Each structure stands twice: as C-alpha cells, then as structure tokens.
Amino acid sequence: MDYEASRRLRLTRRHFWGIIVRTGGYTLAALVCAAWVGHLADDWLFAVRIGLVTGAVTAVGIIAIPYIEYYADNLPERRLGVFGVALVFWGFALQSFQYWVSILDIAVR
C-alpha cells in the first residue's frame, strides 16, 4: 500500500496509475451498461462523462484524504468532541427538515 496520513498533499506514480485505471474501467463499464440498456441518445458521451467524473473524484480523494486524516488524528480531544456534537445536531436538523416542510406547508417542486 502506498498510503500514509501526511501533512502535505501528495500524488505518487502508483496513485496516478490507479486513477487512470479506475477512470478507464468505469468508462468501459458505463459503455457496456449504456449498450445493454440501449435507449440512450449517445452511449459514448454518457460513458466518458461517467468515467471522467469518477476519475476526478478519485483524484481529489487520493490527494486530499491523507491530509484530512492527518489533521483529524492530531486534533485536540475537546475540539474533536465539539465537532462530533455539531455533526450530531446537524444530522438531527437534516432529519427533521422533511417534517418542517410538511408542517409549514412549503410547496416542493
């Protein structure tokens, strides 16, 4: 494995080839699925779009997640606890959103 939590962003040769292989694999898989479904206007455009989005998200993840993990590992305990409590409250707020829309009779399109 070529992974470690680090203080700086990094992209190794192995990471780069992983991004390329994943992009090509998802493009090929999307092309096969588009051909199997058969009712898309442009199979190639769909497949290339799926592959490029998957490759871009993979690249951002591979480059940024080790930095985020390093930051989270070195966060003081109290600050990490406050962040956790904030996430719980945010989750409660998002979960209750559907009920507030219903109670306040807000039109949803």
Secondary structure, DSSP 8 states (H G I E B T S, - for coil): ------SS----HHHHHHHHHHHHHHHHHHHHHHHHH---S-HHHHHHHHHHHHHHHHHHHHHHHHHHHHHHHTS-HHHHHHHHHHHHHHHHHHHHHHHHHHHTT----
